[in-house]
């Protein structure tokens, strides 16, 4: 709804998208909503972003993703 901050695409076509950056002076469309990570499979005919669930015990209220990168081993 409010756009993404960054995207990282793996060689297999899976894309990880960070969203929800809150930065002083930057308008936020959802100031009370925590940041999110989405997954999109670019191999699908009609790809759609799906929100990934973040593990329990993680402080979601302060999650403010700025960028994203992946490591493939």
C-alpha positions, -999 to 999 in steps of 0.1 A, spaced: 0 0 0 28 24 9 55 11 -14 87 -7 -7 121 5 5 143 -21 -11 142 -54 -31 167 -82 -35 161 -108 -62 177 -143 -58 190 -162 -89 160 -185 -87 135 -156 -91 124 -152 -55 123 -115 -45 125 -102 -9 110 -68 -4 114 -46 26 86 -21 34 76 3 62 107 26 65 100 54 89 125 82 86 124 117 103 110 142 78 97 114 55 59 112 52 46 78 65 13 65 52 9 41 82 29 57 111 17 31 136 22 0 115 55 -19 119 78 -26 90 73 -58 69 92 -82 47 74 -96 16 82 -125 -7 74 -125 -44 80 -154 -68 88 -137 -101 85 -171 -119 47 -171 -115 25 -158 -143 9 -133 -120 34 -127 -91 20 -111 -59 38 -100 -28 31 -122 3 39 -109 37 64 -131 56 56 -140 92 84 -129 116 94 -152 144 80 -147 179 102 -129 203 111 -103 177 103 -67 186 79 -59 157 69 -26 171 103 -12 164 109 -30 131 119 -3 107 137 -20 77 160 1 57 173 -20 28 176 -57 25 202 -82 12 205 -119 10 233 -144 13 233 -176 -8 256 -204 4 
